[in-house]
Amino acid sequence: MLFNELSQEPTFAEAWLHTTEDEPDLIVVFEQWRETKASFVRDVLSNPYYKPYLSVFERVGIDRKVNWLVLRHSWRT
C-alpha cells in the first residue's frame, strides 16, 4: 500500500484517509510532510511507488484535486 511506503520517507509526518457519510465515493486524503511544495514535487512525487497510485485515478477517470494548505491556527485537546 502506498502509505506504508510513504510512512518510511524521512520527511513524512502523518496521513489521514477519510470518506463521508453523505458522499461515500468521495475520498479525502490529508498528508502532512516536513517539506516545501517544491521539494515534495521534486523528491516525493517522483518516486516509483507513487506512479501506480496516481495512474489509478487516470485509469478510472477520477478527478484528483490537490491543495497545498497553509496552517493559520490549530486547536487541540
C-alpha positions in Angstrom: 0.0 0.0 0.0 1.2 3.5 -0.9 1.0 4.9 2.7 3.1 2.1 4.0 5.8 3.2 1.6 5.3 6.9 2.3 5.5 6.5 6.0 9.1 5.3 5.6 10.1 8.5 4.0 12.2 10.7 6.4 10.1 13.8 5.7 6.8 12.1 6.2 4.8 13.3 9.3 1.4 11.7 9.1 -1.6 11.0 6.8 -5.4 10.5 7.2 -7.8 8.9 4.8 -11.4 10.0 5.0 -14.7 9.2 3.4 -18.0 11.0 4.0 -21.4 9.6 5.0 -23.2 11.9 2.5 -20.8 11.1 -0.4 -19.3 7.7 0.1 -17.5 7.8 -3.2 -15.6 11.0 -2.0 -12.2 10.1 -0.6 -10.2 12.8 1.1 -6.5 12.1 1.9 -4.7 14.5 4.1 -0.9 14.1 4.1 1.5 16.2 6.3 5.1 16.4 5.2 8.2 18.2 6.5 8.9 19.5 3.0 8.3 22.5 0.9 5.9 22.2 -2.0 8.9 22.3 -4.5 10.8 19.6 -2.7 7.7 17.4 -2.3 7.0 17.6 -6.0 10.7 17.0 -6.9 11.6 14.3 -4.3 8.4 12.5 -3.3 6.1 12.6 -6.3 9.0 11.4 -8.5 9.4 8.1 -6.5 8.5 5.0 -8.4 5.9 3.8 -5.8 3.8 6.9 -6.4 3.2 6.2 -10.1 0.7 3.3 -9.7 -1.2 5.3 -7.1 -1.6 8.2 -9.5 -2.3 6.0 -12.5 -5.4 4.6 -10.8 -7.0 8.0 -10.9 -6.3 8.3 -14.6 -7.5 4.7 -15.5 -10.9 5.1 -13.8 -11.4 8.7 -14.7 -11.5 10.1 -11.2 -10.8 13.8 -10.7 -7.9 14.4 -8.4 -7.7 17.8 -6.8 -4.6 18.7 -4.9 -4.4 21.6 -2.5 -1.4 22.9 -0.6 -2.8 24.0 2.7 -1.4 26.8 4.8 -1.9 26.3 8.6 -3.3 29.5 10.1 -4.1 28.2 13.6 -4.8 24.9 15.3 -6.7 23.8 18.4 -6.0 20.6 20.3 -7.2 19.0 23.5 
